[in-house]
Amino acid sequence: MKKIKELKGANMDIDLVSQNVDWDQNACPWTETENTKEHRCAVKDTSICRYFCGIKYLDSVLCSYPIENLEALNEKTDKQTKDGYKTLLH
């Protein structure tokens, strides 16, 4: 029996732009490149960043910037898969 399960369909808010927090936080490389605070890894009910590749325990964001996540994760790149992701990526 597996001790850890992979559960699909999480509805998350994840970002690296919080201010005045009591822990170390890296800056989003896309945000730094564009000198903005607009980019979010995941916005609940809305979108997932095209560079977001997941979360590593406990709170590390896996980011592929500047390579889009589908290419970085070596996922299928056929038209159907790409079109399915387009609605999620911003």
One Martini backbone bead per residue (centre of mass of N, CA, C, O) as a GRO file, in nm:
protein
   90
    1MET     BB    1   0.094   0.038   0.024
    2LYS     BB    2   0.063   0.357  -0.027
    3LYS     BB    3   0.143   0.658   0.147
    4ILE     BB    4   0.132   0.819  -0.127
    5LYS     BB    5  -0.083   1.028  -0.308
    6GLU     BB    6  -0.217   1.116  -0.625
    7LEU     BB    7  -0.405   1.413  -0.663
    8LYS     BB    8  -0.648   1.533  -0.862
    9GLY     BB    9  -0.778   1.872  -0.901
   10ALA     BB   10  -0.653   2.109  -0.788
   11ASN     BB   11  -0.739   2.425  -0.618
   12MET     BB   12  -0.511   2.693  -0.659
   13ASP     BB   13  -0.295   2.923  -0.477
   14ILE     BB   14   0.007   3.049  -0.639
   15ASP     BB   15   0.299   3.235  -0.524
   16LEU     BB   16   0.597   3.487  -0.545
   17VAL     BB   17   0.463   3.794  -0.421
   18SER     BB   18   0.490   3.815  -0.137
   19GLN     BB   19   0.470   4.027   0.148
   20ASN     BB   20   0.577   4.017   0.461
   21VAL     BB   21   0.718   3.745   0.532
   22ASP     BB   22   0.845   3.469   0.757
   23TRP     BB   23   0.996   3.374   0.485
   24ASP     BB   24   1.156   3.242   0.239
   25GLN     BB   25   1.150   3.401  -0.099
   26ASN     BB   26   1.140   3.363  -0.415
   27ALA     BB   27   1.150   3.483  -0.727
   28CYS     BB   28   1.004   3.519  -1.012
   29PRO     BB   29   1.156   3.506  -1.318
   30TRP     BB   30   0.935   3.644  -1.489
   31THR     BB   31   0.894   3.888  -1.308
   32GLU     BB   32   1.186   3.990  -1.323
   33THR     BB   33   1.207   4.026  -1.631
   34GLU     BB   34   0.928   4.222  -1.632
   35ASN     BB   35   0.890   4.397  -1.383
   36THR     BB   36   0.658   4.247  -1.198
   37LYS     BB   37   0.339   4.128  -1.010
   38GLU     BB   38   0.140   3.939  -1.203
   39HIS     BB   39   0.256   3.662  -1.160
   40ARG     BB   40   0.119   3.326  -1.139
   41CYS     BB   41   0.106   2.989  -1.089
   42ALA     BB   42  -0.188   2.993  -0.939
   43VAL     BB   43  -0.546   3.042  -1.000
   44LYS     BB   44  -0.826   3.012  -0.870
   45ASP     BB   45  -1.050   2.916  -1.123
   46THR     BB   46  -0.837   3.001  -1.378
   47SER     BB   47  -0.501   2.929  -1.362
   48ILE     BB   48  -0.188   2.819  -1.523
   49CYS     BB   49   0.124   2.842  -1.562
   50ARG     BB   50   0.343   2.777  -1.832
   51TYR     BB   51   0.591   2.714  -1.598
   52PHE     BB   52   0.441   2.517  -1.426
   53CYS     BB   53   0.550   2.192  -1.249
   54GLY     BB   54   0.496   2.226  -0.937
   55ILE     BB   55   0.538   2.062  -0.615
   56LYS     BB   56   0.765   2.063  -0.345
   57TYR     BB   57   0.839   1.962  -0.063
   58LEU     BB   58   0.660   2.192   0.093
   59ASP     BB   59   0.713   2.501  -0.085
   60SER     BB   60   0.817   2.429  -0.377
   61VAL     BB   61   0.856   2.559  -0.689
   62LEU     BB   62   0.821   2.434  -1.015
   63CYS     BB   63   1.024   2.584  -1.273
   64SER     BB   64   1.078   2.651  -1.646
   65TYR     BB   65   1.188   2.913  -1.688
   66PRO     BB   66   1.155   2.978  -2.037
   67ILE     BB   67   1.022   2.696  -2.049
   68GLU     BB   68   0.764   2.535  -2.124
   69ASN     BB   69   0.617   2.282  -1.951
   70LEU     BB   70   0.556   2.073  -2.176
   71GLU     BB   71   0.849   2.064  -2.271
   72ALA     BB   72   0.996   2.014  -1.998
   73LEU     BB   73   0.809   1.747  -1.933
   74ASN     BB   74   0.769   1.583  -2.201
   75GLU     BB   75   0.508   1.602  -2.334
   76LYS     BB   76   0.271   1.595  -2.526
   77THR     BB   77   0.234   1.781  -2.863
   78ASP     BB   78  -0.027   1.752  -2.964
   79LYS     BB   79  -0.302   1.927  -3.044
   80GLN     BB   80  -0.495   1.824  -2.826
   81THR     BB   81  -0.314   1.885  -2.583
   82LYS     BB   82  -0.266   2.183  -2.629
   83ASP     BB   83  -0.565   2.272  -2.633
   84GLY     BB   84  -0.627   2.173  -2.341
   85TYR     BB   85  -0.418   2.386  -2.205
   86LYS     BB   86  -0.487   2.679  -2.304
   87THR     BB   87  -0.714   2.744  -2.088
   88LEU     BB   88  -0.496   2.742  -1.840
   89LEU     BB   89  -0.304   2.929  -1.974
   90HIS     BB   90  -0.129   3.266  -1.947
   0.00000   0.00000   0.00000
